[in-house]
Amino acid sequence: MDIDIVSIMKRILFISLFVSAVVFGSCNSGGEKVQKDSQQPAEKEALVKELNVNSPDSDQYVKLSTNMGDIIIKLYRETPGHRKNFINLVMNGFYDGQLFYRVKKDLLIQTGDYTSKTNPDGADLGVTDVDYTVPSEIDVTKRMHKRGAVAAASFNKGDYSSGAHFYIVTGKPATENELKLSERKVNEELVNKKFHELQIPYRQQILRLNNAAKHDARKKEELSKLVGKLKSDARSAVKGNEFTYSAKQRKEYLNTGGLPHLDAHYTVFGEVVEGMDVVEKISMTDATSKGRPRQHMKIQKVKILENYGK
C-alpha cells in the first residue's frame, strides 16, 4: 500500500495553513465535491482594522439590509472565534456594498468578496479573500446546515475557515439516505482527525522513514506498517463513539430542509431569525450556470443590533 506521506505531513506540520484554494459551499445536494476557487492575496494595506471586539457570552444579532429586503442573523455564542471575526468585519463596514456572487435555488446564497464593491461586473468574483483564516469551530452535534444556517467557507477540509466568505443555506428536505451518507462522512472525519493527532509524536520518525523510503524498500515497508497501525488505532479510538444525528436534527433535516453533506467540513456560526423569505428570493434570482446572479444582489448595509431579542 503506497502512503501519501506529503499529505500526512502537511496536516502534522501545518504547512498548508494558507493554501492556494478556498473551498466554498457545495452547489448541489448530492454529495459531489464542493466548488474550489483560486484565492488571490489581499492587498498590502490593511483591509480590516482590528477593533479588539469584546465577545460577550451571549448570542449577538446583525441585520443585513439588501436590495431585496432585510435579513436578521443570530451569531452563536458557542462559536466565539467566528462571531468575533464577523462582528469585527461588520464594524469595519467590510460587507457594506458587497454582492452575493453565488446563488443556487434550494441550496444557498454566498458573499464575502470585497472586490465586488468596486468591480461588480468582474468575471472572477468569489476568488478574493482577506489574508487570514479562522480556526474551525465545527460541532455537528450542536450546529448543522439546517435551512437558514449561516456558515463559513473553509480551507483544507474544514481545518480553517475563510476570514470573510460565508453562505446562508436554503436547502430542500433531505432524505434518509443523505443523512446516512453525511453521518458516514462525519465519522470518517473523526477518524482522520484522530489519525493526525496520533501522528504528532511520530512526526520525526515519519519524516526520516519517508526520506529513506525513496531508496530503501524496507524503510518504505516500515513506514507503511507504522501508518497502518496509526490508522487502525484511530478507528479503534472512534469505535463506539460514532456520530449519529439526534431525533430532533433528523426531523428538521427531513421536514424542513438543509444541506447535511456539508456538516463535516464547514463551521456553522449562526442562523437567520428573520428574513428567510428574502434569502429565498435572492436564491431564486436568475443566474449563470456557475451561480452568478445576472442582476446585482447587493448588501447595502450590515448593522449590529444591540438589543434585539431582549
N, C-alpha and C positions, 0 to 999 in steps of 0.2 A: 504494500500500500504506500503510495507516494504521499508525503506530508507537505502541505503548503506552509512551510516554515516562515516565509515572508509575511504572510497574513497573520500568523500567530504572533510574531514578534512586534508587528505594528500595534496590536492590541496591548501587549505587555509593556512596551516602552513608550506608548502614546505618541509615536512619531507621526500618526495620522490625524492629529488634533485639528489641523487646518487643511483638510483635504480639498481637492480641486473641484469637487462636485457637491452641490447642495441638493438634498433629497426633499421633494415636496410631496404633498398628499396625493394619493393614487387617483387616477382619472376613471377608475371603474370599481365595481364591487365584486369582481370575480376572482380576485386574488392575483392578478397579474403584477409584474414588477412596477414599483412606483416610478414616476417620472423623475429624471435627473436632468438638471440644467447646470451649465457651467457657471461657477461663481466668479465674479470679477472682483479684484481687490478694491477696497474702499478708497476714496480719495485721501490724500495725506492729511489734510486738515480734518480736525475732529468733526464727524458728522453728528455725534451725540455727546452733549456735555453731561458729565456725571454730576447729578444733583444731590447725591447722597440721600436718596429717598428712604425714609423710615418705612419699614414694612410691618404694620401692626398685626397682632394675632387675631385677625378677623377678615372676612371677605371684603373685597373692595369692588366698586362698580364704576364703569365708564360708559359714556354714551357716544356712539359713532353716528354722527349726522351725515347722511349720504344724500345724493340727488334723487334717491328713491324713497327716502324716509329715514327714521331713526331706529337704531339698534342698541339696546342696552345689554351690556355684558357683565356678568359677575366673575371676578377673578378669585380663584380659590386660595384660601389661606394655607392649604396643605401643599401648595407649590410656591413657596416664598421666593425662590430664585427667579422663576418666570414672571411672577406677579410684580416683583420689584423692577425687573427689567422693562416690562410692558408699561408700568406707571411712569418710569423714567423717560421712555420714548414719548409717551403722551405729553409729559410736562415739557419736553423739548419741541413739541409740535411736529414730531417726526412724521406722523401719518397724515397730517392735515394736507389735503390736496392730492394725496395718492389715489391711484386707481386699483380696483380689483382687476388684476391682469389675467385671471384664470377663473372661469365659472363652468360648472358642469351640473346640468339638471339631475336631481335626485342623488347628488354626490356632495359637492362642496363649492365654496367660493374662496378665493385666495388673494392675499395682498402682501405688501412688505417691501416692494422695490421702490426705493426713494427716487430713482431716475424717472419714474412715471409722472412726477410733478412737473418736470421741465422738458421731458421728451415723451409726451403721452402717446404719440403715434410710432414710437420706436419699435423696430421689428423684434428686438430681443428683450422685451420687458419680462421680468421674472428671474433674470440671471444675476442681478447685482444685489449684494447684501452688505451689512455693516461688517467691520473687520474683527468681530469677536463672536464667540459662541456661548451658550448657556448649558451647564451640565444638566443632563436629563433628570426628570422627576416623575418617571413612569411608575404607576401603581395601578395595574388593571383591576385589582380587587376593589378599588375605590373610584377610579376615574376612567371612563370608557368613551368611545367615539359614538355616543348616542346622538340623535338628532338635536342640533343646536350646540353641540360641543365646540369649544374653541381650542385649537391645538397648534403646536409649533412644528414647522418643517424641521427636518433633522439631518444630521451627519452620521455616517458610519453606523447604520442600523440603530439609531436612537441613542448612541453614547452621548452625543451633544446635540443641542437644538440650535437652529438658526437664531441669530440675535434679533432678527426683525420680521422674518416671514411667518405668517400664521394663516390658518384657514378655519372656516366655520362649516360644520357638517350639516348637510341636509339629509340625504340618505333615505332610501325606501326600506320597508320592513325586511329584515333578514330571514334566512331560512335556518332550520336546524343544522343542515349540512355546513352552512357558512360559519355557524357558531362553533361547531366541532373542529373545523379547519383552523379557526382563529385560536381555539384552545390549544391545538397541537403546535401552532406557531409560537404562542406564548411559552409553552413548556420547552420547546426547542431552544428558545432564547434563554430561559432559566438555566438549562444545561450548559449552553455556550458561556454564559457569564460565570457560572461555577467553574467551568473548564479553564477559562482565562485567569480566574482567581487562583486556582490550584497551580498554574504555571509559574506564578511570580517567584516562589522560592527556587525554581529550577532554571531561571532565565539565563544565567551564565553558562550552566551546563548545556542548555539547549543551543545557545549560540556557538559554543565550542563544537558540539556534535554536528551542528549544521555546517560549519566551515569544514570540518574533517570529512563529512559525508560526501562532499563533492569528489573526493579522490579515494575514499575508503568505503567499500560496500558494508563492512562490518559495523562501522560507525553509523552508516545510514540505517542499518537494521536496528542498532541500539536506540537511535533516535526514534524510529518508528515504534518500537516497543514502549519507550518512555511516554510518548504522546498518546499511544493507545491506552496505556494504564491510566493516564490522567483523564482521558475521555470516559473510561469505564468508571473511575472514581466519581466523576461529575454526575454521571447518570445515576449512580447509586445514591449520591447525596440528595438528589431531587426526588428520587422514587419515594412515593408515599406522601409527598407534599405537592403533587401536581396541581396546577391551576384549573379550576372549572368556574364558569360563570355562576353567580348566585341565581336563585329563582327570580329575584327582582330584576337583575340585569337581563336575564333571558327574556322575561316578559316584555321589558322595554324594547329590546332589540327586535323581538318577533312582532310586537304590536305597533310600535311607534317608528322604529327605524334607526338607521345609523350605518357606520362603516366598521364592523368588528375586525376586519382583516388588517386594520391599521393599529390595533391596540398594542401590539408587541413592540413597536419601534418609534412611536411618537408620543410626546408628552401632551396630555390634555390638561390645560391650566385654567379653564373657565367654561362658561356656558351662557347662551343667550337667554335672558329672562323676559325681555320684551322686544318685539320687532321681528319675530321669526317670519312673519309674512313678508317683511322687507327682504330678508335673506332669500326667501323663496323667489321673490320677484327678480332679484339680481341673478340668481342661479338659472333662471329660465330665459334670460335675455338672449337674443340671437348672438351666436359666437362662431368663431372659426373651428376647424376640426381639432385644434390644439387647445380650445377653450378660451381664446382671446375674444372678449366682447367686441362686437362691431360698433356698439355705442358705448361711450365712456361711462363706466360705473364708478363714480367718484366719491371718495371720503372727503367731505367738505371740512369737517372739524371733529376732533375727538376731545371729549371733556371728562374730567374726573368728577363723579357725583359724590359729594361729601356725606350727605345724609340720606341717601337712597336706602329704603328698606328699614329705616329706624322708626 
